[in-house]
Amino acid sequence: MDTENALSAWLELGPDNYVLETEGSLLNTGLVVGSELAMVIDTGCGPRQGREILAAVREKTQLPLVVVNTHAHYDHFFGNAVFADDGVTEFWAHANCAATIERDADNQRRFVATNEPEMAAGEGDAVEIVVPNALVHDQPVLVDLGGITATLFYLGRAHTDGDLLVGTSSTLYVGDLVEQGAHPSFEDSYPEEWADALRHISALRHRYEFLVPGHGKHVSDEFVKTMAHTMGTAVRQATQSIRDMPSDATKAIPVLPYGPEQSRWFIKRLQETQAQGRSSLGTADFGPSETGSYPS
């Protein structure tokens, strides 16, 4: 098995709620098992990983499946075709996520060339892009799995413009709104609104015993509060630098709490999103990403 896509064992978080961690990227795939349906949350970065995830799911349940894609980054939806081949017809996502997948998914193929060469080339079995067809907008949607109801809901723009959360009676699956073990990815984020979303998640924590991030270990409320505080502080620091040095806001990088590359993206996205409401705001010249990477 590819070590980058190796899977750990299922971890049971609450009654009929599970998470499967991918060892390489630390991607978390959620599983909620009802009496009639089971819900799979995020399908991996291509057919190789998708098949491993599906095989692990089938070790837990033979029920018909529905899929949720938490957002439109390749490692969360490139495995969809594997599940479609297994008979899944219901793929849930926020409407903005589905629109981004339809528009941008082929541009993301290059990021999986090492571990998913067939997906990168678009050649082979289960390499087609499966766009979510069951859409959530601004109002929560309840999905009855039989004895268990999963609530799909949206807190606004944050890590992307289409981050979907899944809540059950015990567990909250938040996708990459929360990430453990690495800096957040800001490439197509909305930093000010993301900090607000994190505060909202923290306020909801009393409803859930467990919180599952998109990557890494499940986390405490204190972790979410710290992430929210850190991002809010970074927004204030970078905003001040943008005001003081609109032509070279990158001078704020050393004081930000993230790595240099992510700090550059943080400032860039903060400028871009603030400029949507203040058209006269200057922008710094960042050029292309130093790593050529795509956010998780």
VEXDREN-2710 file (C-alpha; in Angstrom, 1 decimal):
% VEXDREN-2710
k/r/px/py/pz
1/MET/0.0/0.0/0.0
2/ASP/1.2/3.5/-0.8
3/THR/2.6/4.9/2.5
4/GLU/1.4/8.4/1.5
5/ASN/-2.2/7.0/1.4
6/ALA/-1.9/4.4/4.1
7/LEU/-4.9/4.2/6.4
8/SER/-5.1/3.8/10.1
9/ALA/-7.8/1.9/11.9
10/TRP/-11.3/3.4/12.4
11/LEU/-11.6/5.4/15.6
12/GLU/-15.1/5.3/17.1
13/LEU/-16.0/8.7/18.5
14/GLY/-19.6/8.4/19.5
15/PRO/-22.4/5.9/18.8
16/ASP/-22.1/5.0/15.1
17/ASN/-19.7/7.9/14.4
18/TYR/-16.2/7.1/13.1
19/VAL/-13.2/8.7/11.7
20/LEU/-10.5/7.1/9.4
21/GLU/-7.2/8.9/9.3
22/THR/-4.9/8.8/6.3
23/GLU/-1.3/8.5/7.5
24/GLY/0.4/10.6/4.8
25/SER/-1.8/13.7/4.5
26/LEU/-3.6/13.0/7.8
27/LEU/-6.9/13.4/5.9
28/ASN/-9.9/12.5/8.0
29/THR/-12.7/10.6/6.4
30/GLY/-15.8/10.5/8.5
31/LEU/-18.4/7.7/8.7
32/VAL/-21.9/8.0/10.2
33/VAL/-23.8/4.7/10.2
34/GLY/-27.6/4.6/10.5
35/SER/-30.0/1.7/10.2
36/GLU/-30.8/2.4/6.5
37/LEU/-27.9/4.5/5.2
38/ALA/-24.3/5.3/6.0
39/MET/-22.7/8.7/5.3
40/VAL/-19.1/9.0/4.1
41/ILE/-17.5/12.4/4.7
42/ASP/-14.7/13.2/2.2
43/THR/-13.4/10.6/-0.3
44/GLY/-9.7/11.3/-0.8
45/CYS/-7.4/12.5/-3.5
46/GLY/-8.1/10.0/-6.3
47/PRO/-9.1/6.4/-7.2
48/ARG/-6.2/4.8/-5.3
49/GLN/-7.0/6.4/-2.0
50/GLY/-10.8/6.3/-2.8
51/ARG/-10.7/2.6/-3.1
52/GLU/-8.8/2.2/0.1
53/ILE/-11.4/4.4/1.9
54/LEU/-14.3/2.5/0.3
55/ALA/-12.8/-0.9/1.4
56/ALA/-12.4/0.4/4.9
57/VAL/-16.0/1.6/4.9
58/ARG/-17.2/-1.8/3.7
59/GLU/-15.4/-3.4/6.6
60/LYS/-17.8/-1.4/8.8
61/THR/-21.0/-1.5/6.9
62/GLN/-22.7/-2.9/3.8
63/LEU/-25.4/-0.3/3.8
64/PRO/-26.1/2.0/0.9
65/LEU/-24.0/5.1/1.1
66/VAL/-24.3/8.8/0.7
67/VAL/-21.3/11.1/0.4
68/VAL/-20.5/14.5/1.7
69/ASN/-17.7/16.7/0.3
70/THR/-16.8/19.3/2.9
71/HIS/-15.2/21.6/0.4
72/ALA/-13.7/21.9/-3.1
73/HIS/-10.1/20.9/-2.5
74/TYR/-8.9/17.8/-4.4
75/ASP/-8.1/15.6/-1.4
76/HIS/-11.7/15.8/-0.2
77/PHE/-13.5/14.9/-3.5
78/PHE/-11.2/13.3/-6.1
79/GLY/-12.3/9.9/-4.8
80/ASN/-16.0/10.5/-5.6
81/ALA/-16.0/8.4/-8.8
82/VAL/-15.0/5.3/-6.8
83/PHE/-18.1/5.8/-4.7
84/ALA/-20.2/6.5/-7.7
85/ASP/-19.0/3.2/-9.2
86/ASP/-20.2/1.5/-5.9
87/GLY/-23.7/2.8/-6.5
88/VAL/-23.7/6.1/-4.7
89/THR/-26.0/8.6/-6.3
90/GLU/-26.3/11.3/-3.6
91/PHE/-23.2/13.5/-3.2
92/TRP/-23.8/16.4/-0.8
93/ALA/-21.9/19.7/-0.7
94/HIS/-22.5/23.4/-0.4
95/ALA/-23.7/25.0/-3.6
96/ASN/-20.5/27.1/-3.8
97/CYS/-18.4/24.0/-3.4
98/ALA/-20.2/22.2/-6.2
99/ALA/-19.8/25.2/-8.5
100/THR/-16.0/25.3/-7.8
101/ILE/-15.6/21.6/-8.4
102/GLU/-17.4/21.9/-11.7
103/ARG/-15.3/24.9/-12.7
104/ASP/-11.9/24.2/-11.3
105/ALA/-11.5/20.4/-10.6
106/ASP/-9.4/19.7/-13.7
107/ASN/-7.0/22.4/-12.8
108/GLN/-6.3/20.6/-9.5
109/ARG/-5.3/17.3/-11.2
110/ARG/-1.7/18.2/-11.3
111/PHE/-1.4/18.3/-7.6
112/VAL/-1.9/14.5/-7.3
113/ALA/0.6/13.4/-9.9
114/THR/2.9/11.7/-7.5
115/ASN/0.4/9.6/-5.5
116/GLU/-2.5/9.4/-8.0
117/PRO/-0.9/9.5/-11.5
118/GLU/-4.1/8.1/-13.2
119/MET/-6.1/10.9/-11.6
120/ALA/-3.6/13.5/-12.6
121/ALA/-3.6/12.3/-16.2
122/GLY/-7.4/11.7/-16.3
123/GLU/-6.8/8.2/-17.7
124/GLY/-8.0/5.0/-16.2
125/ASP/-10.9/3.8/-14.0
126/ALA/-12.8/6.2/-11.7
127/VAL/-10.8/9.3/-12.7
128/GLU/-13.8/11.4/-13.8
129/ILE/-14.9/14.4/-11.8
130/VAL/-18.1/13.7/-9.9
131/VAL/-19.8/17.0/-9.1
132/PRO/-22.0/17.0/-6.0
133/ASN/-25.7/16.9/-6.9
134/ALA/-27.4/17.4/-3.5
135/LEU/-26.8/21.0/-2.6
136/VAL/-26.9/22.9/0.7
137/HIS/-27.4/26.6/0.6
138/ASP/-27.7/28.9/3.6
139/GLN/-30.3/26.8/5.5
140/PRO/-29.3/23.6/7.3
141/VAL/-30.4/20.3/5.7
142/LEU/-31.3/17.2/7.8
143/VAL/-30.3/13.8/6.3
144/ASP/-32.1/10.9/7.8
145/LEU/-29.8/7.8/7.9
146/GLY/-32.3/5.7/9.8
147/GLY/-32.2/6.3/13.6
148/ILE/-29.5/8.9/13.1
149/THR/-29.9/12.4/11.6
150/ALA/-26.9/14.2/10.2
151/THR/-27.3/18.0/10.0
152/LEU/-25.4/19.6/7.1
153/PHE/-24.9/23.3/7.6
154/TYR/-22.9/26.4/6.4
155/LEU/-21.3/29.1/8.5
156/GLY/-20.3/31.3/5.6
157/ARG/-17.1/31.9/3.8
158/ALA/-14.0/30.8/5.6
159/HIS/-11.4/28.3/4.5
160/THR/-13.2/28.5/1.1
161/ASP/-16.5/30.0/0.1
162/GLY/-18.2/26.6/0.4
163/ASP/-17.2/24.9/3.6
164/LEU/-19.9/22.4/4.8
165/LEU/-20.1/21.1/8.4
166/VAL/-21.8/17.8/9.4
167/GLY/-23.2/17.5/12.9
168/THR/-24.7/14.4/14.7
169/SER/-25.8/13.9/18.2
170/SER/-22.2/13.3/19.4
171/THR/-19.8/14.5/16.7
172/LEU/-19.1/17.6/14.6
173/TYR/-17.1/17.1/11.3
174/VAL/-15.8/20.5/10.2
175/GLY/-13.5/19.8/7.3
176/ASP/-10.6/22.1/6.9
177/LEU/-12.2/24.9/8.9
178/VAL/-10.1/23.3/11.6
179/GLU/-6.8/21.6/10.9
180/GLN/-4.6/20.0/13.5
181/GLY/-0.8/19.4/13.0
182/ALA/-0.2/22.0/10.3
183/HIS/-0.8/25.7/9.6
184/PRO/-4.1/26.6/8.0
185/SER/-4.2/26.9/4.2
186/PHE/-5.2/30.4/3.0
187/GLU/-4.9/30.2/-0.8
188/ASP/-8.6/30.7/-1.5
189/SER/-9.7/31.7/2.0
190/TYR/-11.6/34.6/3.6
191/PRO/-9.5/35.2/6.7
192/GLU/-11.7/37.7/8.6
193/GLU/-14.8/35.5/8.0
194/TRP/-12.8/32.4/8.9
195/ALA/-12.0/33.8/12.3
196/ASP/-15.7/34.5/12.8
197/ALA/-16.6/30.9/11.7
198/LEU/-14.1/29.5/14.2
199/ARG/-15.7/31.5/17.0
200/HIS/-19.1/30.2/15.9
201/ILE/-17.8/26.6/16.0
202/SER/-16.4/27.2/19.5
203/ALA/-19.9/28.5/20.6
204/LEU/-21.4/25.3/19.2
205/ARG/-19.1/22.9/21.0
206/HIS/-21.4/22.3/24.0
207/ARG/-23.7/20.4/21.5
208/TYR/-20.9/17.9/20.6
209/GLU/-18.6/15.6/22.5
210/PHE/-16.2/15.3/19.6
211/LEU/-14.9/17.6/16.9
212/VAL/-13.2/16.1/13.8
213/PRO/-10.9/18.4/11.8
214/GLY/-10.2/17.9/8.1
215/HIS/-6.7/16.8/8.9
216/GLY/-5.0/15.5/12.1
217/LYS/-6.4/14.4/15.5
218/HIS/-9.8/15.3/16.9
219/VAL/-9.4/18.4/19.0
220/SER/-10.7/20.1/22.1
221/ASP/-12.7/23.3/22.4
222/GLU/-9.5/25.0/23.7
223/PHE/-7.8/24.1/20.4
224/VAL/-10.6/25.8/18.4
225/LYS/-10.6/28.9/20.6
226/THR/-6.8/29.2/20.3
227/MET/-7.1/28.9/16.5
228/ALA/-9.8/31.5/16.4
229/HIS/-7.8/33.9/18.6
230/THR/-4.6/33.4/16.6
231/MET/-6.4/34.1/13.3
232/GLY/-8.2/37.1/14.7
233/THR/-4.9/38.5/16.0
234/ALA/-3.3/37.9/12.7
235/VAL/-6.1/39.7/10.9
236/ARG/-5.6/42.7/13.1
237/GLN/-1.8/42.7/12.6
238/ALA/-1.9/42.2/8.9
239/THR/-4.7/44.8/8.4
240/GLN/-2.6/47.4/10.2
241/SER/0.4/46.5/8.0
242/ILE/-1.7/46.9/4.9
243/ARG/-2.8/50.3/6.1
244/ASP/0.7/51.4/6.9
245/MET/2.4/49.8/3.9
246/PRO/-0.1/49.1/1.2
247/SER/2.6/48.6/-1.5
248/ASP/4.6/46.2/0.6
249/ALA/2.4/44.5/3.2
250/THR/4.7/41.5/3.1
251/LYS/6.8/43.2/5.8
252/ALA/4.1/41.9/8.2
253/ILE/5.2/38.3/7.5
254/PRO/7.7/38.0/10.4
255/VAL/5.1/39.0/13.0
256/LEU/2.4/36.6/11.8
257/PRO/1.9/33.3/13.6
258/TYR/2.1/31.2/10.5
259/GLY/4.9/29.9/8.2
260/PRO/6.4/32.4/5.6
261/GLU/4.5/30.9/2.7
262/GLN/1.2/30.7/4.4
263/SER/1.7/34.2/5.8
264/ARG/2.2/35.5/2.3
265/TRP/-1.1/33.9/1.2
266/PHE/-2.8/35.1/4.4
267/ILE/-1.9/38.7/3.6
268/LYS/-2.7/38.3/-0.1
269/ARG/-6.2/36.9/0.6
270/LEU/-6.8/39.5/3.3
271/GLN/-6.0/42.3/0.8
272/GLU/-8.2/40.7/-1.9
273/THR/-11.2/40.1/0.4
274/GLN/-11.0/43.5/2.0
275/ALA/-10.7/45.1/-1.4
276/GLN/-14.1/43.6/-2.3
277/GLY/-15.6/46.2/0.0
278/ARG/-13.0/48.9/-0.4
279/SER/-12.1/49.2/-4.0
280/SER/-9.3/51.7/-3.4
281/LEU/-7.3/49.4/-1.2
282/GLY/-3.8/48.9/-2.6
283/THR/-2.4/45.4/-3.2
284/ALA/1.1/43.9/-2.9
285/ASP/2.8/42.0/-5.7
286/PHE/3.1/38.4/-4.5
287/GLY/3.6/36.5/-7.7
288/PRO/3.0/32.8/-7.8
289/SER/3.1/30.4/-4.9
290/GLU/6.7/29.5/-4.0
291/THR/5.7/25.9/-3.5
292/GLY/3.2/25.5/-6.3
293/SER/1.0/23.7/-3.9
294/TYR/-2.7/23.7/-3.5
295/PRO/-4.6/24.1/-0.2
296/SER/-5.9/20.9/1.5
END
